[in-house]
């Protein structure tokens, strides 16, 4: 985006940049700030000497605004103009270009700043992901899951949200210990990823809410086949986490807190499926509430179960 009160300078820059970029422009600072908030450009070329507000003031306002603070700003200045370089960088400028423009220099500096901004954004994303990641599986946690559901709602909504919860997991932990319980959690995580690859899910999302709860978001046309395939493989593989006696019996026998001998079935999985295209969901909380309702229905069934809400 270009903010410059010189129409000639804007024309030169548009001619130079339009083969490679979509170019927006404004001829004064206030209009430029308004457009920057609306368009969210990858970079702003900002002239210094403008009225009624100069480039320094525009930059300060951009950097104070949460909507525009991360947009790189390259100042434009004529050779004949005095420029306070220290001030330009102190208030948040990333670089500056002098007029008259040297095309190769302009393009090189713009490309460098855009690449740098993209790299910083990716580092921030990875940092946030690391802070949010589940310590056992390394999968994205609660905050990332909320963002992923919100993003799915903002697209064409041709997606399914699955909420998966292990059944009888506490009894397994009590009998086999937390270390083996963690192995079951990792098995579940790895199996979800295996089945996603098997179904060529490229844009899917897998998150770990914590404990034995997982959230999967995938394209609608592959959703039910994937969920049923997961249950099939899960029920076969989970038996390997039991000793021969429990595997043969099909249950764990142990005493409850009152000392009464109790039997618990082998671990199964309850999966709730929500088709985002069939209801007027407006936020992630509504989706999560529906997932919880369906999960409770699934857990009333014996063994692994998939319950899908397809009501409009």
Secondary structure, 3 states (H helix, E strand, C coil): CEECCCHHHHHHHHHHHCCCCCCCEECCHHHHHHHHHHHCCCEEEEECCCCCCCHHHHHHHHHHCCCCCCCEEEEEEECCCCCCHHHHHHCCCCEEEEECCCHHHHHHHHHHHHHHHHHHHHHHHHHHHHHHCCCCCCCECHHHHHHHHHHHHHCCCCEEEEEEEEECHHHHHHHHCHHHHHHHHHHHHHHHHHHHHHCCCCCCEEEEEECCEEEEEEEHHHHHHHHHHHHHHHHHHHHHHCCHHHHHHCEEEEECCCCCEEEEECCEEEEEEEECCCCCCCCHHHHHHHHHHHHHHHHCCCCCEEEEECCC
